[in-house]
Amino acid sequence: MSEEMRAAVKEIASLFPTAIITGRSREKVYEFVQLPELYYAGSHGMDIMGPAEGCGGHKIQGTRVLNDEGNEIVMFQPASEYTAVMDEIFKLLEEKASKVNGAKVEHNKFCVSVHFRRVNEEDWLHLAEHVQQVLRSYPNLCLTQGRKVLEVRPLILWNKGKALDYLLKAFGFGNRSDVFPIYIGDDLTDEDAFKSVARRKHGLAILVSNVVKDTNATCSLRDPSEVLEFLRSLVKWKRRCLSRHLFVGSQNILHKRAGVGLNQPLT
């Protein structure tokens, strides 16, 4: 993450409740982003953590624990009972993937990812067969696909869309019509979250792609540089709104002290 993007996300989180929902492990993404004021939902939302004091002026409901630094955080892990089996699957897949040149296996706590971006195209099917062979012995796990990655997850009704729904509800926004969620994503697995936004009838689902794709998103940005520009625009808009409210509030105070109505001139 560039320093410019980190600064933009930090500003966004100071004004709006903000979360990063990812297929990678929560710890890895936190290390990458390095912003403690955000909520992080790793393993496709199966490992959610955030500051107990809240974000963007709003607090989240959930189980409160202390992290390694002694700070109070909120956690939610709907697949916590799968920790041991995911460790086991990781070792088996790592052994299988070692036979395919370019394949990489990544342990994301409640999700194991098999990356084939660097695998020759003629070996893709061979790698998939290896993964499926391992999974035959684990009926409680399922296989999904992202951008040049095969992902093994617990067979529970949970995805990035469910994680988004959970976060909105935990913030107290679940049934509110005056909340406008914005979700930005670039992966096939983000489609579940795009669908979640669409079901709410209000909100903005944004696909990041420089090519036309079949998607449930309603808008698109071409690349991370446009995402950065969009985030900065959101910050400017919010600050203008706050300044306007502050100005109107000050006017009200002045008028009340003068004993006149808001539409009457000060004398």
C-alpha positions as CSV (number, residue, x, y, z in Angstrom):
1,M,0.0,0.0,0.0
2,S,1.4,3.4,-1.0
3,E,1.7,6.1,1.6
4,E,-0.8,8.2,-0.4
5,M,-3.4,5.4,-0.3
6,R,-2.7,4.7,3.4
7,A,-3.3,8.4,4.2
8,A,-6.5,8.5,2.2
9,V,-7.9,5.4,4.0
10,K,-6.9,6.8,7.3
11,E,-8.8,10.0,6.6
12,I,-11.8,8.0,5.4
13,A,-11.8,6.0,8.7
14,S,-11.8,9.2,10.7
15,L,-15.1,10.2,9.0
16,F,-16.9,7.0,8.2
17,P,-17.0,3.5,9.8
18,T,-14.5,1.6,7.5
19,A,-13.6,-2.0,7.1
20,I,-11.4,-4.1,4.8
21,I,-12.9,-7.4,3.8
22,T,-10.4,-9.8,2.3
23,G,-9.7,-13.4,1.4
24,R,-6.3,-13.2,3.0
25,S,-5.6,-13.7,6.6
26,R,-6.5,-10.8,8.9
27,E,-3.0,-10.6,10.4
28,K,-1.3,-10.3,6.9
29,V,-3.6,-7.6,5.8
30,Y,-3.2,-5.7,9.1
31,E,0.6,-5.9,8.6
32,F,0.1,-4.6,5.0
33,V,-2.3,-1.7,5.9
34,Q,-1.0,-0.8,9.4
35,L,-4.0,1.3,10.4
36,P,-5.4,0.3,13.8
37,E,-8.5,2.4,13.4
38,L,-10.0,0.1,10.8
39,Y,-12.0,-3.0,11.1
40,Y,-10.4,-6.0,9.4
41,A,-12.4,-9.0,8.1
42,G,-9.9,-11.7,7.0
43,S,-10.6,-15.2,5.5
44,H,-13.6,-13.8,3.5
45,G,-15.0,-12.3,6.6
46,M,-14.6,-15.4,8.9
47,D,-12.2,-13.5,11.1
48,I,-13.3,-10.0,12.0
49,M,-11.5,-7.7,14.4
50,G,-11.6,-4.0,15.1
51,P,-11.0,-1.3,17.7
52,A,-13.4,-1.4,20.7
53,E,-13.5,2.4,20.7
54,G,-15.1,2.4,17.3
55,C,-14.4,3.9,13.9
56,G,-15.7,7.0,12.2
57,G,-17.6,8.0,15.3
58,H,-19.5,4.6,15.6
59,K,-18.8,1.6,17.9
60,I,-19.4,-2.0,16.9
61,Q,-21.1,-4.7,19.0
62,G,-19.3,-8.0,19.5
63,T,-17.0,-10.0,21.8
64,R,-14.4,-7.8,23.5
65,V,-10.9,-9.2,24.2
66,L,-7.4,-7.8,24.7
67,N,-4.9,-8.1,21.9
68,D,-1.1,-8.7,22.2
69,E,-0.5,-5.0,23.0
70,G,-3.1,-5.0,25.8
71,N,-5.6,-2.9,23.8
72,E,-9.3,-3.8,23.9
73,I,-10.6,-5.0,20.5
74,V,-13.9,-6.5,19.2
75,M,-13.7,-10.0,17.5
76,F,-16.1,-12.2,15.6
77,Q,-15.1,-15.6,14.2
78,P,-18.0,-17.7,12.8
79,A,-15.7,-20.5,11.7
80,S,-13.5,-20.8,14.8
81,E,-14.0,-24.5,15.2
82,Y,-12.3,-25.1,11.8
83,T,-8.9,-23.9,12.9
84,A,-7.3,-27.4,13.3
85,V,-8.7,-28.8,10.0
86,M,-7.5,-25.7,8.1
87,D,-4.0,-26.3,9.4
88,E,-4.2,-29.9,8.3
89,I,-5.5,-29.0,4.8
90,F,-2.7,-26.4,4.4
91,K,0.0,-29.0,5.0
92,L,-1.7,-31.5,2.5
93,L,-2.1,-28.9,-0.2
94,E,1.4,-27.5,0.2
95,E,2.7,-31.0,-0.4
96,K,0.5,-31.5,-3.5
97,A,1.3,-28.0,-4.9
98,S,5.0,-28.6,-4.6
99,K,4.7,-31.0,-7.6
100,V,3.3,-28.2,-9.8
101,N,5.9,-25.6,-10.9
102,G,4.8,-22.0,-9.9
103,A,2.0,-23.0,-7.6
104,K,1.8,-21.3,-4.2
105,V,-0.3,-22.3,-1.1
106,E,-1.2,-19.6,1.4
107,H,-2.6,-20.2,4.8
108,N,-5.3,-17.5,5.6
109,K,-6.4,-18.9,8.9
110,F,-10.0,-20.0,7.9
111,C,-9.2,-20.2,4.2
112,V,-6.4,-21.9,2.4
113,S,-5.6,-20.3,-1.0
114,V,-3.8,-22.1,-3.9
115,H,-2.4,-19.5,-6.2
116,F,-1.8,-20.5,-9.9
117,R,-0.9,-17.1,-11.3
118,R,2.6,-18.3,-12.1
119,V,1.6,-21.8,-13.2
120,N,1.7,-22.6,-16.9
121,E,-1.8,-22.7,-18.3
122,E,-1.4,-26.3,-19.4
123,D,-0.8,-27.3,-15.7
124,W,-3.9,-25.5,-14.3
125,L,-6.2,-28.5,-14.6
126,H,-3.5,-30.8,-13.2
127,L,-3.3,-28.5,-10.1
128,A,-7.1,-28.4,-9.7
129,E,-7.2,-32.2,-9.7
130,H,-4.7,-32.3,-6.9
131,V,-6.7,-29.9,-4.8
132,Q,-10.0,-31.8,-5.5
133,Q,-8.3,-35.1,-4.6
134,V,-7.4,-33.8,-1.2
135,L,-10.9,-32.3,-0.6
136,R,-12.7,-35.6,-1.2
137,S,-11.7,-36.6,2.4
138,Y,-13.1,-33.4,3.8
139,P,-16.9,-33.1,3.2
140,N,-17.1,-30.2,5.6
141,L,-15.0,-28.0,3.3
142,C,-15.7,-26.4,-0.1
143,L,-13.7,-25.2,-3.1
144,T,-14.2,-21.8,-4.7
145,Q,-12.3,-19.8,-7.3
146,G,-11.1,-16.2,-7.4
147,R,-8.7,-14.5,-9.7
148,K,-6.2,-17.2,-10.6
149,V,-6.6,-18.7,-7.1
150,L,-8.4,-21.8,-5.8
151,E,-9.7,-21.3,-2.2
152,V,-10.6,-24.0,0.3
153,R,-13.1,-22.8,2.9
154,P,-15.3,-24.2,5.6
155,L,-18.7,-25.3,4.3
156,I,-20.7,-22.7,6.1
157,L,-23.0,-20.0,4.8
158,W,-20.5,-17.2,5.0
159,N,-18.7,-15.0,2.4
160,K,-17.8,-11.3,1.9
161,G,-21.5,-10.4,1.5
162,K,-22.3,-12.0,4.8
163,A,-19.4,-10.2,6.4
164,L,-20.7,-6.9,5.1
165,D,-24.2,-7.7,6.4
166,Y,-22.7,-8.6,9.8
167,L,-20.7,-5.4,10.0
168,L,-23.6,-3.2,9.1
169,K,-25.8,-4.9,11.7
170,A,-23.0,-4.7,14.4
171,F,-22.7,-1.0,13.8
172,G,-26.4,-0.7,14.3
173,F,-27.1,0.1,10.6
174,G,-28.8,-3.2,9.6
175,N,-32.3,-1.9,9.0
176,R,-31.7,1.8,8.6
177,S,-32.7,3.4,5.4
178,D,-30.5,6.5,6.0
179,V,-27.3,4.6,5.8
180,F,-25.5,4.4,2.4
181,P,-22.9,1.6,2.3
182,I,-20.1,1.9,-0.3
183,Y,-18.2,-1.3,-1.2
184,I,-15.2,-1.3,-3.5
185,G,-13.7,-4.6,-4.8
186,D,-11.8,-6.1,-7.7
187,D,-12.2,-9.8,-7.2
188,L,-14.8,-12.4,-8.2
189,T,-15.3,-13.1,-4.5
190,D,-16.4,-9.5,-4.0
191,E,-19.6,-10.3,-6.1
192,D,-21.2,-11.6,-2.9
193,A,-20.8,-8.2,-1.3
194,F,-22.0,-6.4,-4.4
195,K,-25.2,-8.5,-4.2
196,S,-25.6,-7.6,-0.5
197,V,-25.5,-3.9,-1.4
198,A,-28.0,-4.4,-4.3
199,R,-30.4,-6.2,-1.9
200,R,-30.4,-3.1,0.4
201,K,-31.8,-1.0,-2.5
202,H,-29.5,1.9,-1.5
203,G,-25.8,2.0,-1.5
204,L,-22.9,1.9,-4.0
205,A,-21.2,-1.3,-5.2
206,I,-18.0,-0.4,-7.2
207,L,-16.0,-2.9,-9.3
208,V,-12.3,-2.0,-9.9
209,S,-11.4,-3.2,-13.4
210,N,-10.0,-1.8,-16.6
211,V,-12.0,-4.2,-18.7
212,V,-15.7,-4.7,-19.1
213,K,-17.0,-7.6,-16.8
214,D,-20.3,-9.2,-16.0
215,T,-20.9,-8.0,-12.4
216,N,-23.4,-7.2,-9.7
217,A,-21.7,-3.8,-9.1
218,T,-23.4,-0.7,-10.3
219,C,-20.4,1.4,-11.0
220,S,-16.7,0.9,-11.8
221,L,-13.3,2.5,-11.3
222,R,-10.4,1.6,-13.6
223,D,-7.5,1.1,-11.2
224,P,-6.2,1.9,-7.7
225,S,-5.3,5.4,-8.8
226,E,-9.0,6.1,-9.5
227,V,-9.9,4.5,-6.2
228,L,-7.5,6.9,-4.5
229,E,-9.1,9.8,-6.3
230,F,-12.6,8.6,-5.3
231,L,-11.6,8.3,-1.6
232,R,-10.2,11.7,-1.6
233,S,-13.4,13.1,-3.1
234,L,-15.4,11.4,-0.4
235,V,-13.2,13.0,2.3
236,K,-13.6,16.5,0.7
237,W,-17.4,16.0,0.4
238,K,-17.7,15.0,4.1
239,R,-15.6,17.8,5.3
240,R,-17.7,20.3,3.4
241,C,-20.8,18.8,4.9
242,L,-19.3,19.1,8.4
243,S,-18.2,22.7,7.8
244,R,-21.7,23.6,6.6
245,H,-23.3,22.0,9.6
246,L,-20.9,23.8,11.9
247,F,-21.6,27.1,10.2
248,V,-25.4,26.7,10.4
249,G,-25.0,25.6,14.1
250,S,-23.0,28.8,14.8
251,Q,-25.6,30.9,13.1
252,N,-28.4,29.3,15.2
253,I,-26.4,30.0,18.4
254,L,-25.8,33.7,17.4
255,H,-29.5,34.2,16.5
256,K,-30.7,32.6,19.7
257,R,-28.4,34.9,21.8
258,A,-29.7,37.9,19.9
259,G,-33.3,36.7,20.5
260,V,-34.3,36.5,16.9
261,G,-35.3,33.8,14.4
262,L,-33.0,32.2,11.9
263,N,-34.6,34.0,9.0
264,Q,-34.4,37.4,10.7
265,P,-31.4,39.7,10.1
266,L,-28.9,40.3,13.0
267,T,-28.9,43.9,14.2
